[in-house]
Amino acid sequence: MRLRLTEEEAAFREEMHTFFNTEIPQDIRDDIRAGREIGKDHFVRSLRVMNAAGIAVPNWPLEWGGKDWTPLQKHIWHEELQLACVPPPLAFNAGMIGPVIAHFGSQEMKERFLPATANLDIWWAQGFSEPNAGSDLASLTTRAERDGDDWIVNGQKTWTTLGQHADWIFCLCRTDPEVKKQAGISMLLFPMDSPGVTLRPIKLLDGSYEVNEVFFDNVRVPGENLVGEVNQGWTQAKFLLGNERVGVAPVGATKRALATAKEHAIDLGVLDDPLLAARFAELENQLLALELTALRVVANSADGKPHPASSVLKLKGTELQQEVTELLVDLAGPLSLSSGSESVPEWAAHTVPTYLNFRKASIYGGSNEVQRSIIAGTILGL
Ligand SMILES: Cc1cc2nc3c(=O)[nH]c(=O)nc-3n(C[C@H](O)[C@H](O)[C@H](O)COP(=O)(O)OP(=O)(O)OC[C@H]3O[C@@H](n4cnc5c(N)ncnc54)[C@H](O)[C@@H]3O)c2cc1C
């Protein structure tokens, strides 16, 4: 494998670096760099700048705003975006439902939804998980029953991330309870303000609000909002989840967090401590190994289909992300517990909430235990 960027690739990296550091509003990037909570407005404003420049959804098919970039260019785009503290294009739109509609949807559905999805005119929520169907997703029990041309949806979803901002939901429903569980699922699209949809917030350990329960009580969904064929939902879900795992190895963001941690260690005058220096070196090496693995995976993914090794990226990427949040807490020391005090530096006050928040990373997108099983079965052949 070639490890050095070609001249064109280096120029492309420079172009992305300049774009993200000059075109995306500074206040958005400052908030991310400082670890402040970011809201809907941050995502929408930055995404629209990217979409206007034609670089919001490079992974989509060309005719819907995708780019004819090499996998390496797409990787560089993603990494530079994270390094510049730019909010990534909303995963539910750009990485999940967009590619599913582009792959499985009718022409009408593509025209109706894809441009609005790329521009974040529609904010999507992912309605997959249920109280008894997370890792065992195929056990989902939310029902969709025919009523003339329409579907009537009843049931409950949970952990619906940022559902409070969502305009629409892509929802897996059981459309045939009589067949093998994977064979009786379909994907429906409907507005979150449809009569019968109720959203209830779930309060998190770090005090923030980003996930919800969603209840469906006789929600009427027009037949044309079915994605692809009836009972094809499991195929669509597997396609979507493979993409999701590629996106959750946040190499650029973790590198940036580690670099920030190093700056704090220098300011605090503790980087000379041999144990701490070794910890930095270990994390930097592991991140480099992950980055090279990510490059190998992107270089080997054919036809835009996710590579099975995406599970390795999800697993290792989230482990490193969590380790860096832990390192920051250790660096802040007692200051990390002094939230609310004005004499505490802002970065130190954010360390514990961020550490607690990122416990989620090894659960969402398919828990890391389940990723290990996938790696054992599909890659190692155990
Ligand atoms: C912050 C956050 C945001 C999320 N956002 C969304 C969202 O927007 N939309 C959505 O649909 N879902 C979302 N999810 C749901 C997420 O995908 C599930 O939480 C995840 O798939 C795990 O399912 P579960 O929570 O039901 O846990 P379970 O599947 O019940 O697992 C409980 C424990 O058992 C382990 N386990 C389960 N099965 C196995 C197995 N076969 N082998 C070994 N260990 C196993 C798990 O690893 C875990 O430790 C989100 C979750 C979180 C935490």
Ligand as a Chemical Component Dictionary entry (heavy atoms), coordinates in Angstrom:
data_LIG
# 
_chem_comp.id                   LIG 
_chem_comp.type                 NON-POLYMER 
_chem_comp.pdbx_formal_charge   0 
_chem_comp.three_letter_code    LIG 
# 
loop_
_chem_comp_atom.comp_id 
_chem_comp_atom.atom_id 
_chem_comp_atom.alt_atom_id 
_chem_comp_atom.type_symbol 
_chem_comp_atom.charge 
_chem_comp_atom.model_Cartn_x 
_chem_comp_atom.model_Cartn_y 
_chem_comp_atom.model_Cartn_z 
_chem_comp_atom.pdbx_ordinal 
LIG C1  C1  C 0 -26.957 7.531   22.427 1  
LIG C2  C2  C 0 -27.680 6.532   21.566 2  
LIG C3  C3  C 0 -28.299 6.959   20.425 3  
LIG C4  C4  C 0 -29.014 6.052   19.632 4  
LIG N1  N1  N 0 -29.688 6.550   18.536 5  
LIG C5  C5  C 0 -30.517 5.728   17.859 6  
LIG C6  C6  C 0 -31.365 6.250   16.831 7  
LIG O1  O1  O 0 -31.349 7.442   16.514 8  
LIG N2  N2  N 0 -32.219 5.422   16.219 9  
LIG C7  C7  C 0 -32.263 4.083   16.511 10 
LIG O2  O2  O 0 -33.046 3.381   15.882 11 
LIG N3  N3  N 0 -31.484 3.563   17.479 12 
LIG C8  C8  C 0 -30.620 4.354   18.171 13 
LIG N4  N4  N 0 -29.842 3.832   19.189 14 
LIG C9  C9  C 0 -30.017 2.438   19.549 15 
LIG C10 C10 C 0 -28.799 1.570   19.363 16 
LIG O3  O3  O 0 -28.616 1.199   18.031 17 
LIG C11 C11 C 0 -28.993 0.364   20.306 18 
LIG O4  O4  O 0 -28.911 0.878   21.625 19 
LIG C12 C12 C 0 -27.981 -0.709  20.107 20 
LIG O5  O5  O 0 -28.187 -1.353  18.882 21 
LIG C13 C13 C 0 -27.989 -1.733  21.264 22 
LIG O6  O6  O 0 -29.259 -2.222  21.487 23 
LIG P1  P1  P 0 -29.949 -2.198  22.942 24 
LIG O7  O7  O 0 -29.755 -0.840  23.524 25 
LIG O8  O8  O 0 -31.352 -2.715  22.790 26 
LIG O9  O9  O 0 -29.124 -3.196  23.845 27 
LIG P2  P2  P 0 -29.228 -4.794  23.868 28 
LIG O10 O10 O 0 -29.214 -5.302  22.479 29 
LIG O11 O11 O 0 -30.360 -5.199  24.758 30 
LIG O12 O12 O 0 -27.856 -5.132  24.543 31 
LIG C14 C14 C 0 -27.628 -5.062  25.961 32 
LIG C15 C15 C 0 -26.215 -5.600  26.201 33 
LIG O13 O13 O 0 -26.120 -6.948  25.751 34 
LIG C16 C16 C 0 -25.078 -7.076  24.784 35 
LIG N5  N5  N 0 -25.480 -8.013  23.722 36 
LIG C17 C17 C 0 -26.682 -8.030  23.062 37 
LIG N6  N6  N 0 -26.676 -9.012  22.137 38 
LIG C18 C18 C 0 -25.458 -9.607  22.197 39 
LIG C19 C19 C 0 -24.850 -10.675 21.491 40 
LIG N7  N7  N 0 -25.496 -11.324 20.499 41 
LIG N8  N8  N 0 -23.588 -11.021 21.821 42 
LIG C20 C20 C 0 -22.915 -10.365 22.818 43 
LIG N9  N9  N 0 -23.452 -9.346  23.525 44 
LIG C21 C21 C 0 -24.704 -8.978  23.219 45 
LIG C22 C22 C 0 -24.909 -5.688  24.207 46 
LIG O14 O14 O 0 -23.645 -5.494  23.659 47 
LIG C23 C23 C 0 -25.138 -4.820  25.448 48 
LIG O15 O15 O 0 -23.985 -4.724  26.218 49 
LIG C24 C24 C 0 -29.077 4.691   19.984 50 
LIG C25 C25 C 0 -28.431 4.254   21.146 51 
LIG C26 C26 C 0 -27.748 5.150   21.934 52 
LIG C27 C27 C 0 -27.091 4.654   23.196 53 
# 
loop_
_chem_comp_bond.comp_id 
_chem_comp_bond.atom_id_1 
_chem_comp_bond.atom_id_2 
_chem_comp_bond.value_order 
_chem_comp_bond.pdbx_ordinal 
LIG C1  C2  SING 1  
LIG C2  C3  SING 2  
LIG C2  C26 DOUB 3  
LIG C3  C4  DOUB 4  
LIG C4  N1  SING 5  
LIG C4  C24 SING 6  
LIG N1  C5  DOUB 7  
LIG C5  C6  SING 8  
LIG C5  C8  SING 9  
LIG C6  O1  DOUB 10 
LIG C6  N2  SING 11 
LIG N2  C7  SING 12 
LIG C7  O2  DOUB 13 
LIG C7  N3  SING 14 
LIG N3  C8  DOUB 15 
LIG C8  N4  SING 16 
LIG N4  C9  SING 17 
LIG N4  C24 SING 18 
LIG C9  C10 SING 19 
LIG C10 O3  SING 20 
LIG C10 C11 SING 21 
LIG C11 O4  SING 22 
LIG C11 C12 SING 23 
LIG C12 O5  SING 24 
LIG C12 C13 SING 25 
LIG C13 O6  SING 26 
LIG O6  P1  SING 27 
LIG P1  O7  DOUB 28 
LIG P1  O8  SING 29 
LIG P1  O9  SING 30 
LIG O9  P2  SING 31 
LIG P2  O10 DOUB 32 
LIG P2  O11 SING 33 
LIG P2  O12 SING 34 
LIG O12 C14 SING 35 
LIG C14 C15 SING 36 
LIG C15 O13 SING 37 
LIG C15 C23 SING 38 
LIG O13 C16 SING 39 
LIG C16 N5  SING 40 
LIG C16 C22 SING 41 
LIG N5  C17 SING 42 
LIG N5  C21 SING 43 
LIG C17 N6  DOUB 44 
LIG N6  C18 SING 45 
LIG C18 C19 SING 46 
LIG C18 C21 DOUB 47 
LIG C19 N7  SING 48 
LIG C19 N8  DOUB 49 
LIG N8  C20 SING 50 
LIG C20 N9  DOUB 51 
LIG N9  C21 SING 52 
LIG C22 O14 SING 53 
LIG C22 C23 SING 54 
LIG C23 O15 SING 55 
LIG C24 C25 DOUB 56 
LIG C25 C26 SING 57 
LIG C26 C27 SING 58 
# 
